[in-house]
């Protein structure tokens, strides 16, 4: 089940950040601020299995551009469709906020993630050298959310 996060999810989301994103994880305080609504453009989503939070996504939408800032699923629940469901709900929220495209950054050495995003219609639009703390380059990807914005046939997902 995919739903918007509540303050009761802060501890679980912060733990997912640490488990899945390591040194690039956001602090529990930043997670709490986002979930509590202190960051007005940000939406936190969680994926639950049997009442346990096993994934999360963070989407920020400002005007016509949305950004997928985070998406992570615990290793035991990967390849189960949860990341796709989180992304689909993030796209729906972004469109609802008026965004016509979704951007994200992914590590250039994360081949599994690059394949995942390519299969869902994302295309590379840029690279950011030394973007991550360890110096790894980020690949900037884009996907249209509405027709007429470089539509690639995936915007209705």
Long-range contacts (C-beta under 8 A, 24 or more apart in sequence): 1-47, 1-48, 1-49, 2-45, 2-46, 2-47, 2-48, 2-82, 2-85, 2-86, 2-89, 3-45, 3-46, 3-48, 4-43, 4-44, 4-45, 4-46, 5-35, 5-44, 5-45, 5-46, 5-56, 6-35, 7-32, 7-35, 7-36, 9-35, 9-44, 9-46, 9-53, 9-56, 10-35, 10-36, 12-46, 12-52, 12-53, 13-44, 13-46, 13-53, 13-56, 16-53, 16-54, 16-55, 16-56, 16-72, 16-74, 17-56, 17-70, 17-72, 19-72, 19-74, 20-72, 20-73, 20-74, 21-70, 21-72, 23-133, 23-134, 24-132, 24-133, 26-70, 34-58, 41-97, 42-69, 43-90, 43-93, 45-86, 45-89, 45-90, 45-93, 47-73, 47-77, 47-82, 47-85, 47-86, 49-77, 49-82, 54-82, 55-82, 55-83, 55-86, 56-86, 57-86, 57-87, 57-89, 57-90, 59-90, 59-93, 59-94, 59-102, 61-93, 61-94, 61-97, 61-98, 61-99, 63-98, 63-99, 64-98, 64-99, 64-100, 64-101, 65-99, 65-100, 65-101, 65-103, 66-90, 66-91, 66-94, 66-97, 66-99, 66-101, 66-102, 66-103, 66-145, 67-102, 67-103, 67-104, 68-102, 68-103, 68-104, 69-104, 83-116, 84-120, 87-120, 88-157, 91-143, 91-145, 91-155, 91-157, 94-145, 95-145, 95-146, 99-145, 100-144, 100-145, 100-146, 100-148, 100-149, 101-142, 101-143, 101-144, 101-145, 101-149, 101-150, 102-142, 102-143, 102-145, 103-140, 103-141, 103-142, 104-140, 104-141, 105-131, 105-138, 105-139, 105-140, 105-141, 106-138, 106-139, 106-141, 107-132, 107-136, 107-137, 107-138, 107-139, 108-136, 108-137, 108-138, 108-139, 109-136, 114-139, 117-141, 117-143, 120-154, 120-157, 121-152, 121-153, 121-154, 121-155, 121-157, 123-152
